[in-house]
Amino acid sequence: MPEMDGIAALIEIKKFDPQARVVMCSAMGQKGLVIDAIKAGASDFVVKPPRKRKESARQSAKRCADCVRRLSKLFSLV
């Protein structure tokens, strides 16, 4: 992200709304990143599965957005 990374964005969101439910979505499934996100207040962390074929950044972003939409539907049921 151009302005800040995901963890920094998460921290700002939680400052603005401590009750916000945030699900992080990333292609990087590094254990430390997941732990940092949960400690910063993420409700969950979804690791995008690796693709065998190369995909463009636009395709990757669309896949992540699709994942977030599906998760949003699940959260709205809670």
QUITA-V961411 format. One record per residue. N is the residue number from 1. PSI is psi as a letter, one per 20 degrees, with the letter a starting at -180 (999 if undefined). Layout:
n:N psi:PSI
n:N psi:PSI
This chain:
n:1 psi:q
n:2 psi:h
n:3 psi:g
n:4 psi:r
n:5 psi:r
n:6 psi:h
n:7 psi:g
n:8 psi:g
n:9 psi:g
n:10 psi:g
n:11 psi:g
n:12 psi:g
n:13 psi:g
n:14 psi:h
n:15 psi:g
n:16 psi:g
n:17 psi:n
n:18 psi:h
n:19 psi:i
n:20 psi:p
n:21 psi:o
n:22 psi:p
n:23 psi:p
n:24 psi:q
n:25 psi:p
n:26 psi:q
n:27 psi:i
n:28 psi:o
n:29 psi:k
n:30 psi:p
n:31 psi:g
n:32 psi:h
n:33 psi:g
n:34 psi:g
n:35 psi:g
n:36 psi:g
n:37 psi:g
n:38 psi:g
n:39 psi:h
n:40 psi:i
n:41 psi:j
n:42 psi:p
n:43 psi:h
n:44 psi:r
n:45 psi:p
n:46 psi:p
n:47 psi:p
n:48 psi:p
n:49 psi:q
n:50 psi:q
n:51 psi:q
n:52 psi:h
n:53 psi:q
n:54 psi:q
n:55 psi:q
n:56 psi:r
n:57 psi:h
n:58 psi:g
n:59 psi:g
n:60 psi:g
n:61 psi:h
n:62 psi:g
n:63 psi:g
n:64 psi:g
n:65 psi:h
n:66 psi:g
n:67 psi:g
n:68 psi:g
n:69 psi:g
n:70 psi:g
n:71 psi:h
n:72 psi:g
n:73 psi:g
n:74 psi:g
n:75 psi:h
n:76 psi:i
n:77 psi:i
n:78 psi:999
